[in-house]
Amino acid sequence: MLDNSYKLLIGTYSHMDALAHQPYAPVRGQGIYSMTLNQDLSLHHNGTTNSMNPAVLIPHPDNKHVYAILETIQDEGTIERYSVDSNANLKLEDSFKASGRSTCYLALSPDQDCAIVINYWDAIVDVCLVDRNGQLAAPHQSFKQFHRATDDWRQVTDREDHWGNRQVGPHAHCAHFWNDWVFIPDLGENAIFQYRYDSESKTISEEVHIEFEPGSGPRHMEMHPTLDICYVSNELFNTVCVARLDASEPDMLKPRLVPFQYESTVDDREKTSYVSEIKLSPDARFLYVSNRGDDSIATFKVNADGSLERTGLTSTGGKFPRHFSITPCGKAVIACNQDSGNVRVFNRDISSGELTPSDSSFDVPAPCYVRFLPV
């Protein structure tokens, strides 16, 4: 039993030919599915909002709005801003046009007055102002992220080219503010780019790039809430990197992120699989990573120094778990099995971190993202 029932949103792929990758879901989605996870772990569908490939859903801190990032390589990306009611039903308020394609991430500044928008396909980073209601202004800073010489990389031309050549050019994946800095992992460049954030001008300036193992493909990050530690998922190597964060001598130019541990997210390193989501439990005692191909969620114990010890590997009961989310109380996990068209609910033991499948599953076509809304 959960402590409460929870409202949640599930994004689905509705236009698969517009994506940088090739989903194999049998039925296409219709947009954003508003749902309730009840205390007995049953799921109830409240309604659907039509939207094209809402691949990422990010609630605004005001708890009244949510951003839906629409994924496409056929045109510059769009971010829709919705108001959300008590049943998780959505009303479109406005939309933002990004400068690049396959838009995949939005990070709000600590003061919530600036946003960084990441465009995966062409590694274009947009910086824009944000008003008190979360509306995004047109970008006032926009640039392509790369560190190789201009003639040492190329832009992939279509998704078949991309799938076979994912590191011939840059592919920015997400952004995270930390103290005076912003970190942006880049799967194509095998690096995390470190920027200095100017809260007065609302701009970022590149300082250093932190190279990862060649071929590893850094994807997403998770910041520990109390330790100067972060976790980086490496999509192509199926590993998690643990890194120390260094805020000392803030005026000095030096890497602020220092990797010190790599742990595998799968048992069979020869099997074709790709890391996707990475997430800490609400109490930060455990870390979870989903594996697309291995079709599993890896469980790691977080030690006192922030290092990791893998303690479990749980089947998601479906194919290609692109995303998952943990309930605010920490007692359940929902996994989106993209290619089998279902979401699966798992019981989570708060003490051990162990995941066990419940009897609760719900058919959702081509699910790609799940997000619980604030209680």
C-alpha positions as a printed Julia matrix, in Angstrom:
375×3 Matrix{Float64}:
  0.0    0.0     0.0
  1.12   3.51   -0.82
  0.93   6.45    1.57
 -1.25   8.35   -0.92
 -2.69   8.08   -4.38
 -0.63  10.0    -6.93
 -1.39  11.84  -10.14
  0.99  11.21  -13.0
  1.57  11.96  -16.66
  2.79   9.52  -19.3
  4.27  10.77  -22.57
  3.91   8.58  -25.67
  5.4    8.51  -29.16
  2.74   9.46  -31.69
  4.89  10.16  -34.8
  7.64   7.56  -34.85
  9.07   8.53  -38.25
 10.01  11.93  -36.8
 12.36  10.46  -34.19
 16.14  10.09  -34.17
 15.66   6.45  -33.15
 13.3    3.68  -34.27
 10.69   2.52  -31.74
  9.14  -0.88  -32.4
  5.95  -0.29  -30.45
  3.01  -2.09  -32.09
  0.65   0.88  -31.7
  1.47   4.59  -31.75
  0.51   6.82  -28.85
 -1.85   9.79  -28.89
  0.05  12.23  -26.7
  0.03  12.75  -22.93
 -1.94  10.34  -20.75
 -3.17  11.72  -17.41
 -3.46   8.95  -14.82
 -3.86   8.17  -11.13
 -1.83   5.55   -9.26
 -4.09   4.45   -6.41
 -2.92   3.33   -2.98
 -3.49  -0.33   -3.95
 -1.14   0.21   -6.97
 -3.95   0.08   -9.53
 -3.82   2.62  -12.35
 -6.74   4.73  -13.6
 -6.74   6.63  -16.89
 -8.17  10.14  -16.42
 -7.81  11.49  -19.96
 -5.52  12.1   -22.92
 -4.11  15.32  -24.37
 -3.18  15.13  -28.04
  0.45  16.08  -28.6
  3.19  15.1   -31.05
  5.91  12.98  -29.43
  5.85  14.43  -25.89
  9.13  12.74  -25.0
  9.95  14.57  -21.75
  7.57  16.03  -19.14
  8.91  18.51  -16.58
  6.68  20.07  -13.87
  7.32  23.72  -13.05
  8.13  24.34   -9.35
  4.9   26.34   -8.96
  3.03  22.98   -9.16
  0.56  24.61  -11.55
  2.3   24.1   -14.88
  4.17  21.4   -16.76
  6.44  21.51  -19.81
  6.09  18.91  -22.56
  9.13  18.61  -24.83
  8.13  17.43  -28.3
 10.78  15.3   -30.0
 11.37  15.52  -33.77
 14.29  15.63  -36.2
 12.09  16.93  -39.02
 11.95  20.49  -37.68
 13.17  22.61  -34.78
 11.76  21.36  -31.5
  8.8   22.71  -29.56
  8.15  22.94  -25.82
  4.49  23.19  -24.84
  3.56  24.72  -21.49
  0.38  23.41  -19.89
 -1.57  24.32  -16.81
 -2.54  21.24  -14.82
 -5.64  20.67  -12.65
 -6.18  18.43   -9.63
 -6.92  15.39  -11.83
 -3.74  15.9   -13.87
 -5.74  17.14  -16.86
 -3.88  19.61  -19.03
 -4.71  22.91  -20.74
 -2.28  24.32  -23.3
 -1.07  27.82  -22.35
  1.67  28.55  -24.91
  4.6   27.03  -26.79
  8.29  27.74  -27.28
 10.32  27.16  -30.46
 13.82  25.8   -29.95
 16.82  26.51  -32.2
 17.71  22.85  -32.78
 16.19  19.47  -33.46
 15.33  16.47  -31.31
 14.8   18.76  -28.32
 15.22  16.59  -25.23
 15.72  18.55  -22.01
 14.92  21.72  -20.09
 16.69  22.84  -16.91
 15.49  25.8   -14.84
 18.02  27.96  -13.01
 17.97  27.98   -9.18
 16.04  31.28   -9.25
 13.63  29.86  -11.88
 14.14  32.95  -14.05
 16.28  31.31  -16.73
 16.13  28.02  -18.63
 18.6   25.97  -20.63
 17.05  23.98  -23.47
 19.0   21.06  -24.96
 18.62  19.92  -28.58
 20.11  16.46  -29.0
 20.29  16.06  -32.78
 22.54  19.03  -33.57
 23.86  19.69  -30.02
 22.42  23.22  -29.97
 22.1   24.77  -26.53
 19.47  27.51  -26.03
 19.35  29.86  -23.05
 16.18  31.88  -22.44
 14.45  33.97  -19.8
 11.51  32.58  -17.84
  8.7   34.63  -16.3
  7.04  33.97  -12.93
  4.44  31.68  -14.54
  7.07  29.61  -16.31
  6.6   31.04  -19.8
  9.78  30.78  -21.89
 10.99  33.8   -23.88
 12.81  33.48  -27.19
 16.44  32.35  -26.75
 18.88  35.19  -26.02
 21.87  32.82  -26.28
 22.24  29.89  -28.64
 25.3   27.9   -29.74
 26.44  24.48  -30.92
 28.32  22.4   -28.36
 31.49  20.61  -29.54
 35.22  20.47  -28.81
 36.66  18.68  -31.83
 38.17  20.65  -34.69
 35.52  21.68  -37.19
 36.73  19.27  -39.86
 36.94  16.35  -37.4
 33.19  15.88  -36.98
 30.08  15.9   -39.13
 26.35  16.27  -38.61
 24.43  13.02  -39.13
 21.95  13.33  -42.01
 19.1   10.98  -41.09
 18.23   8.51  -38.39
 19.79   5.53  -40.16
 23.04   7.51  -40.38
 22.64   8.5   -36.73
 21.99   4.98  -35.49
 25.16   3.64  -37.09
 27.33   6.69  -36.38
 26.27   8.1   -33.04
 29.65   9.6   -32.23
 30.75  11.2   -35.51
 29.43  14.5   -34.16
 28.13  16.1   -30.96
 24.82  15.13  -29.31
 24.06  17.12  -26.16
 21.67  15.28  -23.84
 20.73  17.22  -20.69
 21.77  20.14  -18.45
 22.21  20.53  -14.69
 22.83  23.65  -12.63
 25.2   23.21   -9.67
 26.41  26.21   -7.62
 27.99  28.62  -10.15
 28.22  26.03  -12.91
 26.19  24.14  -15.48
 27.06  20.63  -16.66
 25.93  19.38  -20.09
 26.7   15.74  -20.99
 27.35  15.03  -24.67
 26.92  11.48  -25.96
 28.67  12.22  -29.26
 31.7   13.95  -27.75
 32.18  11.47  -24.85
 32.4   14.41  -22.48
 30.62  16.56  -19.97
 30.93  20.24  -20.79
 31.34  22.58  -17.85
 30.02  26.15  -18.09
 30.09  29.13  -15.75
 26.61  30.54  -15.13
 26.21  34.31  -14.81
 23.0   34.91  -12.85
 23.02  38.63  -13.75
 23.24  38.33  -17.54
 21.51  34.91  -17.55
 24.2   33.47  -19.82
 26.64  30.57  -19.7
 30.28  30.52  -20.81
 32.28  27.37  -21.48
 35.15  26.61  -19.11
 36.33  23.03  -19.71
 35.15  19.72  -21.11
 35.62  16.62  -18.99
 36.43  13.63  -21.14
 34.88  10.23  -20.43
 35.96   6.8   -21.63
 36.03   6.73  -25.45
 32.83   5.2   -26.76
 30.95   5.44  -23.45
 28.37   8.06  -24.48
 27.42  10.12  -21.38
 23.63  10.57  -21.36
 21.99  11.76  -18.13
 23.06  12.93  -14.67
 21.64  12.69  -11.17
 22.9   15.02   -8.44
 23.12  13.77   -4.86
 21.06  16.08   -2.59
 23.52  16.23    0.35
 26.9   14.99   -0.92
 29.11  16.71   -3.5
 28.59  13.69   -5.73
 26.87  13.13   -9.06
 26.04  10.06  -11.1
 26.33   9.89  -14.89
 24.73   7.2   -17.03
 26.85   6.09  -20.0
 24.38   4.98  -22.65
 26.7    3.08  -24.97
 28.81   1.28  -22.33
 25.95   0.43  -19.93
 27.79   1.91  -16.99
 27.24   4.46  -14.24
 30.05   6.86  -13.44
 30.35   8.25   -9.93
 32.02  11.67   -9.82
 33.05  14.09   -7.1
 31.91  17.7    -7.4
 34.44  20.37   -6.45
 33.35  23.87   -5.44
 36.71  24.86   -3.93
 38.53  27.97   -5.18
 35.48  29.14   -7.14
 37.4   31.73   -9.17
 39.88  29.18  -10.51
 39.39  27.55  -13.91
 39.44  23.78  -13.33
 37.18  20.75  -13.74
 34.43  20.75  -11.14
 33.46  17.15  -11.85
 36.01  14.37  -11.24
 35.04  10.74  -12.08
 36.29   8.08   -9.64
 34.13   4.97  -10.11
 32.46   3.09  -12.98
 29.92   0.32  -12.37
 28.12  -1.87  -14.91
 24.33  -1.71  -15.13
 23.97  -5.18  -16.73
 25.35  -8.7   -16.22
 25.97  -9.48  -19.89
 28.21  -6.74  -21.31
 28.15  -8.39  -24.77
 24.37  -8.1   -25.09
 23.07  -5.14  -27.1
 21.56  -2.73  -24.6
 21.44   1.0   -23.96
 21.22   2.76  -20.61
 18.29   5.17  -20.37
 16.93   6.73  -17.17
 18.93   7.24  -13.95
 17.3    8.22  -10.67
 17.98   8.37   -6.93
 15.4    7.17   -4.42
 13.7    9.96   -2.41
 16.04   9.28    0.54
 19.1    9.06   -1.79
 20.09   5.68   -0.32
 19.66   3.84   -3.63
 20.23   4.61   -7.31
 18.32   3.01  -10.19
 19.17   2.78  -13.87
 17.03   1.31  -16.68
 18.5   -0.78  -19.5
 16.91  -0.83  -22.98
 17.65  -4.2   -24.56
 18.48  -5.99  -21.32
 14.97  -4.78  -20.37
 15.81  -4.34  -16.73
 16.31  -1.86  -13.91
 19.61  -2.04  -12.02
 19.6   -1.26   -8.31
 22.64   0.26   -6.6
 23.22   0.89   -2.91
 24.67   4.37   -2.27
 27.48   4.12    0.28
 28.31   6.82    2.84
 30.95   8.34    0.54
 28.59   8.32   -2.45
 30.19   5.31   -4.14
 27.94   2.57   -5.53
 27.43  -1.16   -5.02
 25.06  -2.98   -7.37
 22.57  -5.06   -5.39
 19.92  -6.08   -7.89
 18.77  -6.38  -11.51
 15.0   -6.57  -12.07
 13.17  -7.37  -15.31
 10.72  -4.63  -16.3
  8.23  -7.16  -17.66
  8.29  -5.61  -21.11
 10.5   -4.36  -23.91
 12.76  -1.3   -24.08
 12.16   0.49  -20.75
 12.88   4.03  -21.87
 11.91   5.72  -18.62
 10.73   5.06  -15.08
  9.74   7.07  -12.05
  9.63   6.54   -8.28
  6.61   7.57   -6.21
  7.22  10.5    -3.82
  6.79   8.12   -0.86
  9.41   5.8    -2.4
  7.25   2.66   -2.13
  6.62   2.03   -5.83
  8.2    2.4    -9.25
  6.5    2.7   -12.65
  8.45   1.63  -15.75
  7.54   2.61  -19.32
  8.07  -0.35  -21.65
  8.17   1.51  -24.96
  8.19  -1.38  -27.42
  5.65  -3.61  -25.68
  3.14  -0.79  -25.11
  2.63  -1.07  -21.37
  3.6    0.5   -18.07
  4.4   -1.8   -15.16
  4.19  -1.03  -11.44
  6.75  -2.42   -8.97
  6.75  -2.56   -5.21
  9.86  -1.0    -3.74
 11.29  -2.01   -0.36
 12.47   1.23    1.24
 14.99  -0.53    3.49
 16.67  -2.81    0.95
 15.88  -0.92   -2.26
 14.64  -4.15   -3.83
 12.05  -3.98   -6.64
  9.43  -6.69   -7.01
  6.76  -6.74   -9.73
  3.19  -6.13   -8.64
  0.09  -7.38  -10.44
 -0.52  -3.86  -11.73
  0.12  -3.19  -15.41
 -1.63  -0.87  -17.85
 -1.64  -0.82  -21.64
 -0.31   2.52  -22.91
  0.82   2.7   -26.56
  4.5    3.56  -27.09
  5.12   4.98  -23.59
  8.36   6.93  -23.38
  8.19   9.03  -20.19
  6.39   8.96  -16.83
  6.31  11.79  -14.31
  4.58  12.02  -10.94
  3.05  15.38  -10.16
  3.66  17.07   -6.79
  1.25  16.0    -4.05
